[in-house]
């Protein structure tokens, strides 16, 4: 099962990076150990929320991980000392998990409507690609493999959101000799 999950995760990550790169949303999957560490701290709570919503609201269950990655990356860039202790629930919207995306785009990143819409459209294109891959691979969410596959998808989406925000903020990978 581990090999299947690793393969699925790599296919998903490669495909989503290619999708976002082709639309000029990023060049590669940038990351920071600080931001990744927050995902490690948040993953259990996120999975609990997402699994509860996966059947009725799959777009939100999968996509909100990307918005969470964006919010954490934004805080890392702007004032990590003030925000590094933020809890998972600090990223909730006024309706809890249900409007986490709006809260992050409007209240944390404070994006103009047109830019927020543009980013949301990209994230939801990635969600549709994720769901298509899961269908293609015949992943049943009600199985043990399906549960772990979703966890991998959530992790990829968080890393994607992290990279999207770092790119939006102007970070680029530089190779030094």
C-alpha positions as a Python dict, from the first residue, in 0.01 Angstrom:
ca = {
    (1, 'X'): (0, 0, 0),
    (2, 'X'): (285, 240, 80),
    (3, 'X'): (422, 216, -275),
    (4, 'X'): (77, 282, -423),
    (5, 'X'): (31, 586, -199),
    (6, 'X'): (377, 720, -283),
    (7, 'X'): (307, 674, -654),
    (8, 'X'): (-33, 845, -630),
    (9, 'X'): (114, 1138, -436),
    (10, 'X'): (397, 1187, -686),
    (11, 'X'): (164, 1172, -987),
    (12, 'X'): (-69, 1422, -821),
    (13, 'X'): (207, 1661, -719),
    (14, 'X'): (374, 1653, -1062),
    (15, 'X'): (41, 1707, -1238),
    (16, 'X'): (-70, 1995, -1018),
    (17, 'X'): (265, 2171, -1042),
    (18, 'X'): (246, 2138, -1421),
    (19, 'X'): (-112, 2271, -1422),
    (20, 'X'): (-22, 2573, -1209),
    (21, 'X'): (301, 2637, -1400),
    (22, 'X'): (121, 2637, -1733),
    (23, 'X'): (-102, 2915, -1597),
    (24, 'X'): (197, 3110, -1457),
    (25, 'X'): (87, 3062, -1096),
    (26, 'X'): (421, 2910, -1001),
    (27, 'X'): (745, 2785, -1144),
    (28, 'X'): (815, 2504, -898),
    (29, 'X'): (709, 2377, -559),
    (30, 'X'): (883, 2614, -318),
    (31, 'X'): (863, 2540, 52),
    (32, 'X'): (994, 2628, 397),
    (33, 'X'): (1055, 2393, 689),
    (34, 'X'): (867, 2639, 914),
    (35, 'X'): (555, 2628, 696),
    (36, 'X'): (577, 2252, 648),
    (37, 'X'): (605, 2215, 1025),
    (38, 'X'): (271, 2388, 1069),
    (39, 'X'): (109, 2132, 836),
    (40, 'X'): (256, 1858, 1053),
    (41, 'X'): (90, 2026, 1351),
    (42, 'X'): (-242, 2085, 1171),
    (43, 'X'): (-286, 1766, 968),
    (44, 'X'): (-487, 1566, 1223),
    (45, 'X'): (-740, 1845, 1279),
    (46, 'X'): (-760, 1919, 908),
    (47, 'X'): (-820, 1554, 819),
    (48, 'X'): (-1098, 1536, 1080),
    (49, 'X'): (-1272, 1838, 922),
    (50, 'X'): (-1210, 1729, 564),
    (51, 'X'): (-1318, 1367, 603),
    (52, 'X'): (-1641, 1488, 762),
    (53, 'X'): (-1706, 1696, 448),
    (54, 'X'): (-1557, 1482, 169),
    (55, 'X'): (-1879, 1317, 49),
    (56, 'X'): (-2099, 1625, 46),
    (57, 'X'): (-1839, 1895, -26),
    (58, 'X'): (-1536, 1733, -191),
    (59, 'X'): (-1414, 2061, -345),
    (60, 'X'): (-1394, 2224, -2),
    (61, 'X'): (-1253, 1917, 172),
    (62, 'X'): (-964, 1896, -73),
    (63, 'X'): (-921, 2261, -175),
    (64, 'X'): (-920, 2421, 167),
    (65, 'X'): (-583, 2256, 236),
    (66, 'X'): (-434, 2478, -37),
    (67, 'X'): (-587, 2790, 116),
    (68, 'X'): (-452, 2686, 456),
    (69, 'X'): (-105, 2652, 301),
    (70, 'X'): (-143, 2999, 153),
    (71, 'X'): (-245, 3149, 487),
    (72, 'X'): (46, 2993, 674),
    (73, 'X'): (292, 3097, 399),
    (74, 'X'): (160, 3453, 414),
    (75, 'X'): (209, 3465, 791),
    (76, 'X'): (557, 3316, 752),
    (77, 'X'): (650, 3596, 513),
    (78, 'X'): (488, 3889, 691),
    (79, 'X'): (552, 3827, 1063),
    (80, 'X'): (642, 3473, 1158),
    (81, 'X'): (732, 3564, 1517),
    (82, 'X'): (381, 3697, 1576),
    (83, 'X'): (208, 3411, 1391),
    (84, 'X'): (416, 3097, 1439),
    (85, 'X'): (204, 2991, 1737),
    (86, 'X'): (-126, 3028, 1547),
    (87, 'X'): (-352, 2729, 1592),
    (88, 'X'): (-532, 2550, 1313),
    (89, 'X'): (-859, 2711, 1420),
    (90, 'X'): (-706, 3058, 1377),
    (91, 'X'): (-748, 2995, 1004),
    (92, 'X'): (-1119, 2917, 1036),
    (93, 'X'): (-1366, 3166, 898),
    (94, 'X'): (-1672, 3303, 1077),
    (95, 'X'): (-1850, 2974, 996),
    (96, 'X'): (-1557, 2757, 1103),
    (97, 'X'): (-1421, 2519, 841),
    (98, 'X'): (-1709, 2605, 605),
    (99, 'X'): (-1561, 2937, 493),
    (100, 'X'): (-1193, 2892, 565),
    (101, 'X'): (-1113, 2981, 203),
    (102, 'X'): (-1292, 3317, 217),
    (103, 'X'): (-1136, 3405, 552),
    (104, 'X'): (-785, 3334, 427),
    (105, 'X'): (-827, 3517, 96),
    (106, 'X'): (-1018, 3817, 233),
    (107, 'X'): (-902, 3862, 593),
    (108, 'X'): (-550, 3720, 600),
    (109, 'X'): (-412, 3777, 250),
    (110, 'X'): (-652, 4073, 201),
    (111, 'X'): (-672, 4023, -174),
    (112, 'X'): (-887, 4228, -410),
    (113, 'X'): (-1193, 4034, -529),
    (114, 'X'): (-1058, 3982, -880),
    (115, 'X'): (-727, 3837, -756),
    (116, 'X'): (-902, 3620, -496),
    (117, 'X'): (-1134, 3486, -767),
    (118, 'X'): (-839, 3419, -997),
    (119, 'X'): (-656, 3222, -726),
    (120, 'X'): (-974, 3037, -623),
    (121, 'X'): (-1033, 2932, -982),
    (122, 'X'): (-678, 2792, -1001),
    (123, 'X'): (-716, 2605, -672),
    (124, 'X'): (-1049, 2457, -779),
    (125, 'X'): (-898, 2352, -1113),
    (126, 'X'): (-641, 2166, -906),
    (127, 'X'): (-920, 2012, -697),
    (128, 'X'): (-1095, 1890, -1012),
    (129, 'X'): (-768, 1739, -1136),
    (130, 'X'): (-723, 1570, -798),
    (131, 'X'): (-1073, 1424, -805),
    (132, 'X'): (-1020, 1306, -1163),
    (133, 'X'): (-700, 1127, -1061),
    (134, 'X'): (-875, 964, -765),
    (135, 'X'): (-1158, 846, -993),
    (136, 'X'): (-909, 723, -1254),
    (137, 'X'): (-726, 526, -983),
    (138, 'X'): (-1061, 387, -853),
    (139, 'X'): (-998, 522, -503),
    (140, 'X'): (-1289, 446, -272),
    (141, 'X'): (-1294, 699, 13),
    (142, 'X'): (-1465, 444, 240),
    (143, 'X'): (-1162, 211, 246),
    (144, 'X'): (-839, 224, 442),
    (145, 'X'): (-647, 297, 121),
    (146, 'X'): (-896, 572, 34),
    (147, 'X'): (-849, 735, 373),
    (148, 'X'): (-472, 741, 336),
    (149, 'X'): (-496, 852, -27),
    (150, 'X'): (-706, 1149, 81),
    (151, 'X'): (-448, 1234, 346),
    (152, 'X'): (-182, 1240, 75),
    (153, 'X'): (-403, 1461, -142),
    (154, 'X'): (-457, 1704, 144),
    (155, 'X'): (-81, 1721, 200),
    (156, 'X'): (-11, 1787, -168),
    (157, 'X'): (-275, 2060, -170),
    (158, 'X'): (-125, 2225, 140),
    (159, 'X'): (222, 2224, -22),
    (160, 'X'): (69, 2358, -343),
    (161, 'X'): (-99, 2644, -154),
    (162, 'X'): (228, 2717, 22),
    (163, 'X'): (409, 2735, -313),
    (164, 'X'): (135, 2943, -476),
    (165, 'X'): (157, 3202, -200),
    (166, 'X'): (537, 3208, -192),
    (167, 'X'): (535, 3261, -569),
    (168, 'X'): (271, 3534, -540),
    (169, 'X'): (490, 3703, -279),
    (170, 'X'): (783, 3703, -521),
    (171, 'X'): (992, 3412, -395),
    (172, 'X'): (1192, 3228, -660),
    (173, 'X'): (1446, 2952, -634),
    (174, 'X'): (1800, 3069, -699),
    (175, 'X'): (2086, 2831, -753),
    (176, 'X'): (2415, 2951, -613),
    (177, 'X'): (2745, 2810, -731),
}
